[in-house]
């Protein structure tokens, strides 16, 4: 069992009590995190606000060098961070698991380091010169979820640092340990107060709600559920905070009649079951044309039955448990309901502890709970359709709009269908393949703003126009 400390002002923060963090594969305690409250949050925000004065005055080149040093530190500690992720989150070390997550974090940090937002000349003539400058906001509050604790922390922190902001981050109480260690590592190469972390079990005091309303936090970047994101937006209104909210998905995939079931089976599976389905931009609903419906079902089930599921510390395993009991119970409820409405192709039964084998259920339709609700777990509903127009209508019949995909051998035909899907990102013959050079964000209730690339970097700045 490991005892982790929070970092405030570049030093371990004294905290009287802690809370247990459990390994979802075993149910055993793997570490303890500080149980912090209002006083610790105020201290973290205060030192971040003070550090902002000198940090924001750094040259663009100096900020870039600092971010490069942070990136190198994360890479140096990749193996350590991956092991902590597996122990607290449950995903395997192997495959698309914790080593892959840390590798992605390093790649994102490195790409973000190389970005810049130089001043733009809007006018330069006899009437005068007009320039557009991007200025840092101040203290950025980051609220991260439990599914990708290190990678999403990097998505939030690095663009804030690159643009001259300081940070207070609050990880999920289910997976705080890797973020506590990540911030500790970052502070080896950053000035005190630039990146700070607060943790709590959210029982006696809700740190996230307090951050959303804190008068000295200028921006909240949040990744999580729609319901929580809406609360963040409401509580941030009084102080007119800048917001980047990446919320729920319930992404749809559409398989066109010319697709090859055998060719697409592997991509369909990982589009839906990456991180055990606990991914915002995973495919949560699959619409398949009647002419190839049964063949796609057979190919998917055949692929799924060969995926080893178990304790993530075992190198042989590719998928792990559901991360927490609350999510496990939701998946169990949705699957139990779907079993009475459709046909189970594979899985369908809860395992021991928090394990739930990959489950695929055909014969469902819009209106069934497993189709309409974002399951955020290892269960995929398959819906038969007979007309492409019908498939587009059904795919768009959701309050969410994060991602979507179209599967076909005819790329141009797939693009035409993709252009009509009401979502922020659409993939052809793959799903959820986000990358650091492409903006990522949702429409409808799936969020506000974008992350990644120059567009995402700009969201950590205010515009100032200079007339000369």
Secondary structure, 3 states (H helix, E strand, C coil): CEECCCEECCEECCCCCEEEEECCCCCCEEEEEECCCHHHHHHHHHHHHHHHHHHCCCCHHHHHHHHHHHHHHHHHCHHHHHHHHHHHHCCCCCCCCHHHHHHHHHHHHHHHHCCCCCCEEEEEECCEEEEEEEEECCEEEEECCCCCHHHHHHHHHHHHHHCCCEEEEECCCCCCHHHHHHHHHHCCCCCCCCEEEECCCCCCCCHHHHHHHCCCCCEEEEECCHHHHHHHHHHHHHHCCEEEEECCCCEEEEECCCCCHHHHHHHHHHHHHHHHHCCCCCEEEEEEECCCHHHHHHHHHHHHCCCCECCCCCCCCCECCCCCHHHHHHHHHHHHHHHCCCEEEECCCECCCCCECCEEEECCCCCCHHHHCCCCCCEEEEEEECCHHHHHHHHHCCCCCCEEEEECCCHHHHHHHHCCCCCCEEEECCCCCCCCCCCECCCHHHEECCECHHHHHHCCEEEEEEEC
